[in-house]
């Protein structure tokens, strides 16, 4: 039984490694396509299709969605999780580590690629900085993604955990779409942000599980 448990753990970590590898390859592929201009046609076809859907009511909705992925929202959520003692150990610290790591990495990537944002005339909100990868898409996938993982792992109310997880998962997708709708990102920025975000998220989960297993071993 002990050997079976070890094999299960090893297989799980191999799956984590495979996901990180594939997600990183996707990010590199998209980055090369962006830098060479190979994906420009794809970007234009998708974003102009999205722009054609614009209306006053939809714009108000998508602006609200896009701002739900703003950095201050993630920071506020992190502060709440850290300040509340009952949530700090299981949720707050891990959420903060994941969010800060994601923010640092996407800022570095933006500086490396320095891709200009879409034409300012097409934007519905003010947004500075570089475009690739999308910081909102990446940071929300990592931050809300780690929260989904923690809810499913620690929340005793399984029904509530599943409902919140589905809601957060949907929000991640909607935020990515909203960044194209409001005209501050190209579709490949979103794909790049998501792919790199998946790699970071799975790496964080791997690291947290390794740390927790070692801590449990010391306590025995």
Residue pairs with C-beta under 8 A, 6 or more apart in sequence:
9 213
13 206
16 202
16 203
16 205
16 206
17 206
19 198
19 199
19 202
20 199
20 202
20 203
20 206
23 195
23 196
23 198
23 199
23 202
24 195
24 196
24 199
26 191
26 195
27 133
27 192
27 195
27 196
27 199
30 39
30 188
30 191
30 192
30 195
31 113
31 132
31 192
32 38
33 39
33 188
34 113
34 115
34 132
34 186
34 188
34 192
35 113
39 188
42 187
42 188
43 186
43 187
43 188
46 180
46 187
47 118
47 180
47 183
47 186
47 187
50 177
50 180
50 181
51 122
51 181
51 183
53 181
54 124
54 181
58 181
59 124
59 181
59 182
62 177
62 178
62 181
62 182
63 124
63 125
63 178
63 182
65 171
65 174
65 175
65 178
66 125
66 136
66 175
66 178
66 179
66 181
66 182
67 73
68 171
68 175
69 136
69 137
69 139
69 140
69 171
69 175
69 178
70 136
71 103
71 135
71 139
74 99
74 139
74 140
74 143
75 99
77 95
77 143
77 147
78 92
78 95
78 96
78 99
78 143
80 87
81 87
81 88
81 91
81 92
81 95
81 96
82 88
82 92
82 93
82 96
83 92
84 92
90 150
90 154
91 147
91 150
91 154
94 146
94 150
94 204
94 208
95 143
95 146
95 147
95 150
97 204
98 142
98 143
98 146
98 200
98 201
98 204
99 139
99 142
99 143
99 146
101 142
101 200
101 204
102 138
102 139
102 142
102 143
102 197
102 200
103 135
103 139
105 138
105 196
105 200
106 133
106 134
106 135
106 138
106 139
106 193
106 196
107 135
109 132
109 133
109 196
110 129
110 130
110 131
110 132
110 133
110 135
111 130
113 130
113 132
113 133
114 130
115 130
115 131
115 132
115 186
115 189
116 130
116 131
117 123
117 127
117 129
117 130
117 131
117 184
117 185
118 131
118 183
118 184
118 185
118 186
122 183
123 182
123 183
123 184
124 181
124 182
124 183
125 182
125 183
125 184
127 184
129 135
131 184
131 185
131 186
131 189
132 186
132 188
132 189
132 192
133 189
133 192
133 193
133 196
134 176
134 179
134 185
134 189
134 190
134 192
134 193
135 193
136 175
136 176
136 179
136 185
136 193
137 172
137 175
137 176
137 179
137 185
137 189
137 190
137 193
137 194
137 197
138 192
138 193
138 194
138 196
138 197
138 200
139 197
140 171
140 172
140 175
140 176
140 197
141 172
141 193
141 194
141 197
141 198
141 201
142 197
142 200
142 201
142 204
144 168
144 169
144 171
144 172
145 168
145 172
145 197
145 198
145 201
146 201
146 204
146 205
147 168
148 164
148 165
148 168
148 169
149 201
149 205
151 161
151 164
151 165
152 161
152 162
152 165
155 161
155 164
176 190
176 193
176 194
177 190
179 185
179 189
179 190
180 186
180 187
180 190
